[in-house]
Amino acid sequence: MNQMQKMLMEAQRMQNKMNKLHAELEAKEFTVDKNGLVKVTLSGKREVLKIEIDSDALSDDKEMIEDTLCLALNEALGAIAKEEEAINEQVTSKAGFPF
C-alpha cells in the first residue's frame, strides 16, 4: 500500500470517528438551571427542548426573567460549543494535524 492510500484510509477513519462523536453529541441533552428561576434544556443539535420557569418567579420582574432566560440559553449553547470543539480537537490531534 502506498503513502497516498494510507493517507486516504486515515482520513476516512478520522471522518468516521468524527461522524460518530458528533452523532453522540447531537443525542445528548444539556440542561442549565439558573438559581431555580429558569431551567432550560437543549439538545446537542442546539434545539430548545424545554424551558421551565418557576411559578414564583412569574410574579417577579419580567426583565429579570428574560435576562435569566438569555443567560441560561447562552450557557447551554456555550457548553455544546465547548464539547464540539473538544471532539474536533480530539480527532484531529490524534492524526497529527495542527488545526
DSSP file (Angstrom, degrees, kcal/mol; ACC not computed):
  #  RESIDUE AA STRUCTURE BP1 BP2  ACC     N-H-->O    O-->H-N    N-H-->O    O-->H-N    TCO  KAPPA ALPHA  PHI   PSI    X-CA   Y-CA   Z-CA
    1    1 A M              0   0    0      0, 0.0     2,-0.1     0, 0.0     0, 0.0   0.000 360.0 360.0 360.0 131.2    0.0    0.0    0.0
    2    2 A N     >  -     0   0    0      1,-0.1     4,-1.9     4,-0.0     5,-0.2  -0.302 360.0-100.5 -85.6 172.8    1.5    3.3   -1.0
    3    3 A Q  H  > S+     0   0    0      1,-0.2     4,-2.3     2,-0.2     5,-0.2   0.860 119.8  54.3 -60.8 -40.0    1.6    6.5    1.1
    4    4 A M  H  > S+     0   0    0      1,-0.2     4,-2.3     2,-0.2    -1,-0.2   0.907 107.9  49.5 -63.4 -42.6   -1.4    8.1   -0.6
    5    5 A Q  H  > S+     0   0    0      2,-0.2     4,-2.4     1,-0.2    -1,-0.2   0.892 110.4  51.2 -63.5 -39.7   -3.6    5.1    0.1
    6    6 A K  H  X S+     0   0    0     -4,-1.9     4,-2.3     2,-0.2    -2,-0.2   0.909 110.2  49.0 -63.3 -41.9   -2.6    5.2    3.7
    7    7 A M  H  X S+     0   0    0     -4,-2.3     4,-2.4     2,-0.2    -2,-0.2   0.903 111.5  49.1 -64.8 -40.8   -3.4    8.9    4.0
    8    8 A L  H  X S+     0   0    0     -4,-2.3     4,-2.2     2,-0.2    -2,-0.2   0.894 111.3  49.5 -65.9 -39.9   -6.8    8.3    2.4
    9    9 A M  H  X S+     0   0    0     -4,-2.4     4,-2.3     2,-0.2    -2,-0.2   0.906 111.7  48.9 -65.4 -41.2   -7.6    5.4    4.7
   10   10 A E  H  X S+     0   0    0     -4,-2.3     4,-2.5     2,-0.2    -2,-0.2   0.900 110.6  50.8 -65.3 -40.9   -6.6    7.6    7.7
   11   11 A A  H  X S+     0   0    0     -4,-2.4     4,-2.3     2,-0.2    -2,-0.2   0.895 111.1  48.4 -63.2 -40.4   -8.7   10.4    6.5
   12   12 A Q  H  X S+     0   0    0     -4,-2.2     4,-2.4     2,-0.2    -2,-0.2   0.895 110.8  50.7 -67.0 -39.8  -11.7    8.1    6.1
   13   13 A R  H  X S+     0   0    0     -4,-2.3     4,-2.3     2,-0.2    -2,-0.2   0.912 111.3  48.6 -63.5 -42.5  -11.1    6.7    9.6
   14   14 A M  H  X S+     0   0    0     -4,-2.5     4,-2.9     2,-0.2    -2,-0.2   0.910 110.3  51.2 -63.5 -42.2  -11.0   10.2   11.0
   15   15 A Q  H  X S+     0   0    0     -4,-2.3     4,-2.7     2,-0.2    -2,-0.2   0.912 110.3  48.9 -62.6 -42.8  -14.2   11.1    9.2
   16   16 A N  H  X S+     0   0    0     -4,-2.4     4,-2.2     2,-0.2    -1,-0.2   0.916 113.1  47.4 -62.2 -43.0  -16.0    8.0   10.6
   17   17 A K  H  X S+     0   0    0     -4,-2.3     4,-2.6     2,-0.2     5,-0.2   0.923 112.3  49.6 -63.7 -44.7  -14.8    8.8   14.1
   18   18 A M  H  X S+     0   0    0     -4,-2.9     4,-2.5     1,-0.2     5,-0.2   0.921 110.9  49.7 -61.1 -45.3  -15.8   12.5   13.8
   19   19 A N  H  X S+     0   0    0     -4,-2.7     4,-2.1     2,-0.2    -1,-0.2   0.903 111.5  49.1 -60.5 -42.1  -19.3   11.5   12.5
   20   20 A K  H  X S+     0   0    0     -4,-2.2     4,-2.0     2,-0.2    -2,-0.2   0.936 113.0  45.9 -63.8 -47.6  -19.8    9.0   15.4
   21   21 A L  H  X S+     0   0    0     -4,-2.6     4,-2.2     1,-0.2    -2,-0.2   0.873 112.7  50.2 -66.2 -37.2  -18.7   11.6   18.0
   22   22 A H  H  X S+     0   0    0     -4,-2.5     4,-2.5    -5,-0.2    -1,-0.2   0.868 108.7  52.6 -69.1 -35.3  -20.9   14.3   16.5
   23   23 A A  H  X S+     0   0    0     -4,-2.1     4,-1.3    -5,-0.2    -2,-0.2   0.901 109.8  49.3 -64.6 -39.8  -23.9   11.9   16.4
   24   24 A E  H  X S+     0   0    0     -4,-2.0     4,-0.8     2,-0.2    -2,-0.2   0.906 110.8  50.3 -64.5 -41.1  -23.3   11.2   20.1
   25   25 A L  H >< S+     0   0    0     -4,-2.2     3,-1.0     1,-0.2    19,-0.3   0.923 108.2  52.3 -61.6 -44.8  -23.1   14.9   20.8
   26   26 A E  H 3< S+     0   0    0     -4,-2.5    18,-0.7     1,-0.3    19,-0.6   0.796 107.4  53.3 -63.2 -28.2  -26.4   15.6   18.9
   27   27 A A  H 3< S+     0   0    0     -4,-1.3    -1,-0.3    17,-0.2    -2,-0.2   0.660  93.4  94.1 -81.1 -16.3  -28.1   12.9   21.0
   28   28 A K    <<  -     0   0    0     -3,-1.0    16,-1.7    -4,-0.8     2,-0.4  -0.333  67.3-138.1 -76.2 157.9  -27.1   14.5   24.3
   29   29 A E  E     -A   43   0A   0     14,-0.2     2,-0.5    15,-0.1    14,-0.2  -0.948   8.9-157.1-115.6 140.1  -29.1   16.9   26.4
   30   30 A F  E     -A   42   0A   0     12,-3.2    12,-2.8    -2,-0.4     2,-0.4  -0.972  12.2-172.2-118.9 120.0  -27.7   20.0   28.0
   31   31 A T  E     -A   41   0A   0     -2,-0.5     2,-0.4    10,-0.2    10,-0.2  -0.936   6.3-172.9-118.3 134.9  -29.5   21.4   31.0
   32   32 A V  E     -A   40   0A   0      8,-2.4     8,-2.5    -2,-0.4     2,-0.5  -0.995   4.8-164.6-127.0 129.8  -28.8   24.7   32.7
   33   33 A D  E     -A   39   0A   0     -2,-0.4     2,-0.9     6,-0.2     6,-0.2  -0.966   6.0-157.4-114.7 122.3  -30.6   25.8   35.9
   34   34 A K  E >> S-A   38   0A   0      4,-3.3     3,-2.1    -2,-0.5     4,-1.1  -0.812  70.4 -49.8-104.8  93.7  -30.3   29.4   36.9
   35   35 A N  T 34 S-     0   0    0     -2,-0.9    -1,-0.1     1,-0.3     4,-0.1   0.723  99.2 -69.1  55.1  26.9  -31.0   29.7   40.7
   36   36 A G  T 34 S+     0   0    0      2,-0.3    -1,-0.3     1,-0.1    18,-0.2   0.427 123.2  96.8  75.9  -4.1  -34.2   27.7   40.4
   37   37 A L  T <4 S+     0   0    0     -3,-2.1    17,-2.7     1,-0.3     2,-0.4   0.914  91.8  14.5 -81.3 -45.9  -35.8   30.6   38.5
   38   38 A V  E  <  -AB  34  53A   0     -4,-1.1    -4,-3.3    15,-0.2     2,-0.4  -0.994  61.6-175.1-135.0 136.4  -35.2   29.3   35.0
   39   39 A K  E     -AB  33  52A   0     13,-2.6    13,-3.2    -2,-0.4     2,-0.4  -0.994   8.5-174.4-133.1 126.2  -34.2   25.9   33.7
   40   40 A V  E     -AB  32  51A   0     -8,-2.5    -8,-2.4    -2,-0.4     2,-0.4  -0.928   9.0-162.6-122.5 146.8  -33.5   25.2   30.0
   41   41 A T  E     +AB  31  50A   0      9,-2.6     8,-3.2    -2,-0.4     9,-1.8  -0.993  12.0 179.6-129.3 125.7  -32.7   22.0   28.2
   42   42 A L  E     -AB  30  48A   0    -12,-2.8   -12,-3.2    -2,-0.4     6,-0.2  -0.890  23.6-125.6-120.9 152.6  -31.2   22.0   24.7
   43   43 A S  E >   -A   29   0A   0      4,-2.6     3,-2.2    -2,-0.3   -14,-0.2  -0.506  34.4-105.1 -86.2 165.1  -30.2   19.1   22.5
   44   44 A G  T 3  S+     0   0    0    -16,-1.7   -18,-0.2   -18,-0.7   -17,-0.2   0.619 122.0  67.4 -64.4 -11.5  -26.7   18.8   21.1
   45   45 A K  T 3  S-     0   0    0    -19,-0.6    -1,-0.3   -17,-0.2     3,-0.1   0.363 120.8-110.6 -86.1   4.7  -28.3   19.9   17.8
   46   46 A R  S <  S+     0   0    0     -3,-2.2     2,-0.4     1,-0.3    -2,-0.2   0.775  71.7 143.5  69.2  29.8  -28.8   23.3   19.5
   47   47 A E        -     0   0    0     -4,-0.2    -4,-2.6     1,-0.0     2,-0.6  -0.846  55.5-120.7 -99.0 135.7  -32.6   22.8   19.6
   48   48 A V  E     +B   42   0A   0     -2,-0.4    -6,-0.3    -6,-0.2     3,-0.1  -0.645  34.7 173.3 -75.1 120.4  -34.5   24.0   22.7
   49   49 A L  E     +     0   0A   0     -8,-3.2     2,-0.3    -2,-0.6    -7,-0.2   0.787  61.6   1.6 -96.7 -35.0  -36.2   21.0   24.2
   50   50 A K  E     -B   41   0A   0     -9,-1.8    -9,-2.6     2,-0.0     2,-0.4  -0.987  48.7-167.4-157.6 142.2  -37.7   22.5   27.3
   51   51 A I  E     -B   40   0A   0     -2,-0.3     2,-0.5   -11,-0.2   -11,-0.2  -0.994  13.6-172.4-129.3 125.6  -37.9   25.8   29.2
   52   52 A E  E     -B   39   0A   0    -13,-3.2   -13,-2.6    -2,-0.4     2,-0.5  -0.973   3.5-170.4-119.8 131.0  -39.1   25.8   32.8
   53   53 A I  E     -B   38   0A   0     -2,-0.5   -15,-0.2   -15,-0.2   -16,-0.1  -0.985  30.7-115.8-120.8 126.2  -39.9   29.0   34.7
   54   54 A D    >>  -     0   0    0    -17,-2.7     4,-0.9    -2,-0.5     3,-0.8  -0.343  20.3-131.9 -59.2 133.9  -40.5   28.7   38.5
   55   55 A S  T 34 S+     0   0    0      1,-0.3     3,-0.5     2,-0.2     4,-0.4   0.829 107.5  55.5 -61.4 -32.2  -44.1   29.8   39.2
   56   56 A D  T >4 S+     0   0    0      1,-0.2     3,-1.0     2,-0.2    -1,-0.3   0.835 102.2  58.0 -67.5 -30.6  -42.9   32.1   42.0
   57   57 A A  G X4 S+     0   0    0     -3,-0.8     3,-1.7     1,-0.2    -1,-0.2   0.754  89.6  73.0 -70.4 -23.3  -40.6   33.8   39.5
   58   58 A L  G 3< S+     0   0    0     -4,-0.9    -1,-0.2    -3,-0.5    -2,-0.2   0.764  93.8  53.4 -64.8 -23.3  -43.5   34.8   37.3
   59   59 A S  G <  S+     0   0    0     -3,-1.0    -1,-0.3    -4,-0.4    -2,-0.2   0.556  99.1  87.4 -85.6  -7.0  -44.5   37.4   39.9
   60   60 A D  S <  S-     0   0    0     -3,-1.7     2,-0.2    -4,-0.2    -3,-0.0  -0.109 100.6 -53.0 -79.7-176.7  -41.0   38.8   39.7
   61   61 A D     >  -     0   0    0      1,-0.1     4,-1.8     2,-0.1    -1,-0.2  -0.392  44.3-142.6 -61.1 124.6  -39.7   41.4   37.3
   62   62 A K  H  > S+     0   0    0      1,-0.2     4,-2.3     2,-0.2     5,-0.2   0.889 101.1  53.4 -57.2 -42.8  -40.4   40.5   33.7
   63   63 A E  H  > S+     0   0    0      1,-0.2     4,-2.6     2,-0.2    -1,-0.2   0.877 106.0  53.2 -63.6 -38.0  -37.0   41.9   32.6
   64   64 A M  H  > S+     0   0    0      2,-0.2     4,-2.6     1,-0.2    -1,-0.2   0.906 109.6  48.3 -63.7 -41.2  -35.1   39.8   35.2
   65   65 A I  H  X S+     0   0    0     -4,-1.8     4,-2.4     2,-0.2    -2,-0.2   0.920 112.1  49.0 -64.8 -43.6  -36.8   36.6   34.0
   66   66 A E  H  X S+     0   0    0     -4,-2.3     4,-2.2     2,-0.2    -2,-0.2   0.918 112.9  47.4 -62.1 -43.7  -36.0   37.5   30.3
   67   67 A D  H  X S+     0   0    0     -4,-2.6     4,-2.4     2,-0.2    -2,-0.2   0.914 112.4  49.3 -63.6 -42.9  -32.3   38.2   31.3
   68   68 A T  H  X S+     0   0    0     -4,-2.6     4,-2.3     1,-0.2    -2,-0.2   0.887 109.7  52.2 -64.5 -38.9  -32.0   35.0   33.3
   69   69 A L  H  X S+     0   0    0     -4,-2.4     4,-2.5     2,-0.2    -1,-0.2   0.914 109.6  49.0 -62.8 -43.8  -33.5   33.0   30.4
   70   70 A C  H  X S+     0   0    0     -4,-2.2     4,-2.7     1,-0.2     5,-0.2   0.919 110.7  50.8 -61.7 -43.9  -30.9   34.5   28.0
   71   71 A L  H  X S+     0   0    0     -4,-2.4     4,-2.2     1,-0.2    -2,-0.2   0.917 111.4  47.8 -60.1 -43.8  -28.1   33.7   30.4
   72   72 A A  H  X S+     0   0    0     -4,-2.3     4,-2.2     2,-0.2    -2,-0.2   0.920 113.0  47.2 -65.2 -44.5  -29.3   30.1   30.7
   73   73 A L  H  X S+     0   0    0     -4,-2.5     4,-2.6     1,-0.2    -2,-0.2   0.924 113.0  48.7 -63.8 -44.0  -29.7   29.6   26.9
   74   74 A N  H  X S+     0   0    0     -4,-2.7     4,-2.2     1,-0.2    -1,-0.2   0.876 110.4  51.5 -65.0 -37.0  -26.2   31.1   26.3
   75   75 A E  H  X S+     0   0    0     -4,-2.2     4,-2.0    -5,-0.2    -1,-0.2   0.917 111.2  47.1 -65.1 -42.7  -24.6   29.0   28.9
   76   76 A A  H  X S+     0   0    0     -4,-2.2     4,-2.0     2,-0.2    -2,-0.2   0.917 112.4  49.3 -65.5 -43.0  -26.2   25.8   27.4
   77   77 A L  H  X S+     0   0    0     -4,-2.6     4,-2.4     1,-0.2    -1,-0.2   0.880 109.8  52.7 -63.2 -37.3  -25.1   26.8   23.9
   78   78 A G  H  X S+     0   0    0     -4,-2.2     4,-2.4     2,-0.2    -1,-0.2   0.885 107.0  51.9 -64.2 -39.4  -21.6   27.5   25.2
   79   79 A A  H  X S+     0   0    0     -4,-2.0     4,-2.1     2,-0.2    -2,-0.2   0.891 110.3  48.6 -64.7 -39.4  -21.4   24.0   26.7
   80   80 A I  H  X S+     0   0    0     -4,-2.0     4,-2.4     2,-0.2    -2,-0.2   0.933 112.3  48.1 -64.8 -46.5  -22.4   22.5   23.4
   81   81 A A  H  X S+     0   0    0     -4,-2.4     4,-2.4     1,-0.2    -2,-0.2   0.889 110.6  51.9 -62.3 -39.7  -19.8   24.5   21.5
   82   82 A K  H  X S+     0   0    0     -4,-2.4     4,-2.0     2,-0.2    -1,-0.2   0.913 111.3  46.4 -63.9 -43.1  -17.1   23.6   24.1
   83   83 A E  H  X S+     0   0    0     -4,-2.1     4,-2.0     2,-0.2    -2,-0.2   0.891 111.8  51.3 -67.5 -38.5  -17.9   19.9   23.7
   84   84 A E  H  X S+     0   0    0     -4,-2.4     4,-2.3     1,-0.2    -2,-0.2   0.906 109.6  50.4 -63.8 -41.4  -17.9   20.1   19.9
   85   85 A E  H  X S+     0   0    0     -4,-2.4     4,-2.5     1,-0.2    -1,-0.2   0.893 108.7  52.1 -62.7 -40.5  -14.6   21.9   20.0
   86   86 A A  H  X S+     0   0    0     -4,-2.0     4,-2.5     2,-0.2    -1,-0.2   0.885 108.8  50.9 -64.2 -38.6  -13.2   19.1   22.2
   87   87 A I  H  X S+     0   0    0     -4,-2.0     4,-2.3     2,-0.2     5,-0.2   0.947 111.5  46.9 -62.5 -48.9  -14.4   16.5   19.8
   88   88 A N  H  X S+     0   0    0     -4,-2.3     4,-2.4     1,-0.2     5,-0.3   0.903 114.1  47.5 -61.7 -41.6  -12.8   18.2   16.8
   89   89 A E  H  X S+     0   0    0     -4,-2.5     4,-2.5     1,-0.2     5,-0.3   0.903 110.4  53.0 -65.9 -41.1   -9.5   18.6   18.7
   90   90 A Q  H  X S+     0   0    0     -4,-2.5     4,-1.2    -5,-0.2    -2,-0.2   0.928 114.3  40.5 -59.8 -46.9   -9.5   15.0   19.9
   91   91 A V  H  X S+     0   0    0     -4,-2.3     4,-0.7     1,-0.2    -2,-0.2   0.932 119.9  42.2 -72.0 -45.6   -9.9   13.6   16.4
   92   92 A T  H  <>S+     0   0    0     -4,-2.4     5,-2.2    -5,-0.2     3,-0.4   0.845 111.1  54.6 -74.4 -32.0   -7.6   16.0   14.6
   93   93 A S  H ><5S+     0   0    0     -4,-2.5     3,-1.0    -5,-0.3    -1,-0.2   0.843 102.7  57.2 -71.2 -31.0   -4.8   16.0   17.2
   94   94 A K  H 3<5S+     0   0    0     -4,-1.2    -1,-0.2    -5,-0.3    -2,-0.2   0.774 106.0  51.3 -67.0 -24.8   -4.6   12.2   17.1
   95   95 A A  T 3<5S-     0   0    0     -4,-0.7    -1,-0.2    -3,-0.4    -2,-0.2   0.510 118.8-112.7 -89.7  -4.6   -3.9   12.4   13.4
   96   96 A G  T < 5 +     0   0    0     -3,-1.0    -3,-0.2    -4,-0.3    -2,-0.1   0.668  65.6 147.6  84.0  15.5   -1.1   14.9   14.0
   97   97 A F      < -     0   0    0     -5,-2.2    -1,-0.3     1,-0.1    -2,-0.1  -0.696  46.1-142.9 -85.2 137.9   -2.9   17.8   12.3
   98   98 A P              0   0    0      0, 0.0    -1,-0.1     0, 0.0    -5,-0.1   0.454 360.0 360.0 -79.3   1.0   -2.1   21.2   13.9
   99   99 A F              0   0    0     -7,-0.1    -6,-0.1   -11,-0.1    -7,-0.1   0.402 360.0 360.0-113.9 360.0   -5.7   22.6   13.5
